[in-house]
Amino acid sequence: GSHRYPGRVAMVDSDGNVLANIIVRPPQEGKGVVSYLTPLTGLTSEQCLGEDAKPLAEVVAIVKGLLSPDAVLVGQAIDHDVEWLGLVPGKDFGKMLDICKIFRQRMPSVLWQAASVLKKKEEDGGPEASTSEDPSSDAHLGFATRYRHFSLR
């Protein structure tokens, strides 16, 4: 079995309106949680154990209540989400579209070289945009988003 547990469930409609943005309370009040992976998820133990966090069963009920049998689910590796949410095609939603192939990233041939490029970029001042204009270069692997800087480490 997996040692992972969902931390947040978010849904938007086709116009980008937020339908749900729910923090999932870990089982047993967080006992056994090794890390909330805060740099990646943005979630802290205080949020996940706070009064606004909801148990997974309640989150699943909310999601199912927002869906319809003709809904189209769009997401990255969405089949995993459909599985752990227990969603049934034709009942809870109509079809799903996995965007992972659209946003697939080129992996560098030598990972340690890419890691050293990103480490130098961080040492030189952090998450500014890549100076490389060649999107196939390893220097292009680190990128800033509105929320945080992602990099291959």
C-alpha positions in Angstrom: 0.0 0.0 0.0 0.9 3.6 -0.4 2.3 5.8 2.4 0.7 8.8 0.7 -2.5 10.6 1.7 -4.2 13.5 0.0 -3.7 16.9 1.6 -6.0 19.1 -0.5 -8.8 18.6 -3.0 -9.6 21.4 -5.3 -12.1 21.6 -8.2 -12.9 24.3 -10.7 -15.5 24.5 -13.3 -14.9 25.1 -17.1 -14.8 28.8 -16.5 -12.1 28.5 -13.8 -14.5 29.3 -10.9 -13.4 27.5 -7.7 -16.0 24.9 -6.7 -14.0 23.4 -3.8 -10.7 24.0 -2.2 -10.6 21.6 0.8 -7.8 20.6 3.1 -8.0 16.9 4.0 -7.5 16.0 7.7 -5.0 13.1 8.0 -6.3 10.0 9.9 -5.6 9.6 13.6 -5.1 13.4 14.0 -1.9 13.2 12.0 -0.2 10.4 14.0 2.3 8.7 11.7 2.7 11.7 9.4 6.4 12.0 8.7 6.2 15.1 6.5 3.5 17.4 5.1 6.0 18.2 2.2 5.3 21.9 2.9 7.8 23.2 0.2 5.9 21.2 -2.4 2.3 21.2 -1.1 2.2 24.6 0.7 0.4 22.7 3.6 1.5 22.8 7.2 0.5 20.6 10.1 -1.5 23.5 11.5 -3.6 23.7 8.4 -4.1 19.9 8.0 -5.1 19.6 11.7 -7.0 22.9 11.8 -10.7 23.4 12.3 -11.3 23.9 8.5 -9.7 20.6 7.5 -12.2 17.8 6.7 -12.0 14.0 6.9 -11.5 12.3 3.6 -14.9 10.6 3.6 -16.5 14.1 3.9 -14.3 15.5 1.1 -15.3 12.6 -1.1 -19.0 13.2 -0.5 -18.5 16.9 -1.3 -16.7 16.1 -4.6 -19.4 13.5 -5.6 -22.1 16.1 -4.8 -20.5 18.6 -7.1 -20.1 16.2 -10.0 -22.7 15.0 -12.5 -22.8 11.9 -14.7 -21.8 14.1 -17.8 -18.9 15.9 -16.1 -15.5 15.9 -17.8 -12.6 15.5 -15.3 -9.4 17.2 -16.4 -6.2 16.7 -14.4 -2.6 15.5 -14.2 -2.5 11.7 -13.8 -6.2 12.0 -12.9 -6.7 8.2 -12.9 -5.0 8.1 -9.5 -7.4 10.8 -8.1 -10.4 9.0 -9.6 -9.3 5.8 -7.9 -8.7 7.1 -4.4 -11.8 9.2 -4.5 -13.8 6.1 -5.5 -15.4 7.8 -8.5 -17.3 5.6 -11.0 -17.4 6.5 -14.7 -20.9 6.9 -16.0 -22.2 7.4 -12.5 -20.1 10.2 -10.9 -18.6 11.6 -14.1 -18.8 11.1 -17.9 -15.2 11.0 -19.0 -11.7 12.1 -18.0 -8.8 13.8 -19.7 -5.3 13.3 -18.5 -3.1 16.2 -19.3 0.2 14.5 -18.3 1.2 13.9 -21.9 0.6 17.5 -22.8 2.9 18.8 -20.0 5.5 16.0 -20.1 9.0 17.4 -19.3 12.2 16.4 -21.0 14.4 14.7 -18.5 18.1 15.6 -18.8 20.5 12.9 -19.9 22.7 13.5 -16.9 20.7 14.3 -13.8 23.6 15.4 -11.6 24.5 18.1 -14.2 20.9 19.4 -14.1 21.0 19.4 -10.3 24.2 21.4 -10.2 22.8 24.0 -12.7 19.8 24.4 -10.4 21.9 24.6 -7.2 24.0 27.3 -8.8 20.9 29.2 -9.9 19.6 29.1 -6.3 23.0 30.2 -4.9 23.1 33.1 -7.4 19.8 34.5 -6.2 17.0 32.1 -6.4 14.0 31.6 -8.6 14.4 34.0 -11.4 13.6 32.8 -14.9 16.2 30.8 -16.8 18.6 32.8 -18.9 18.8 30.0 -21.4 16.7 30.5 -24.5 17.1 26.9 -25.5 14.2 25.0 -23.9 16.0 21.7 -24.5 19.0 22.8 -22.3 19.4 21.5 -18.8 19.6 25.1 -17.6 16.0 25.4 -18.5 14.8 22.8 -15.9 14.2 25.2 -13.0 11.2 27.4 -13.3 9.3 29.9 -11.1 5.6 29.8 -10.7 3.2 32.2 -9.0 3.5 30.2 -5.8 7.0 28.7 -5.5 10.1 27.7 -7.4 10.1 24.2 -8.7 13.3 22.4 -9.6 14.7 19.0 -10.3 16.8 17.9 -7.3 
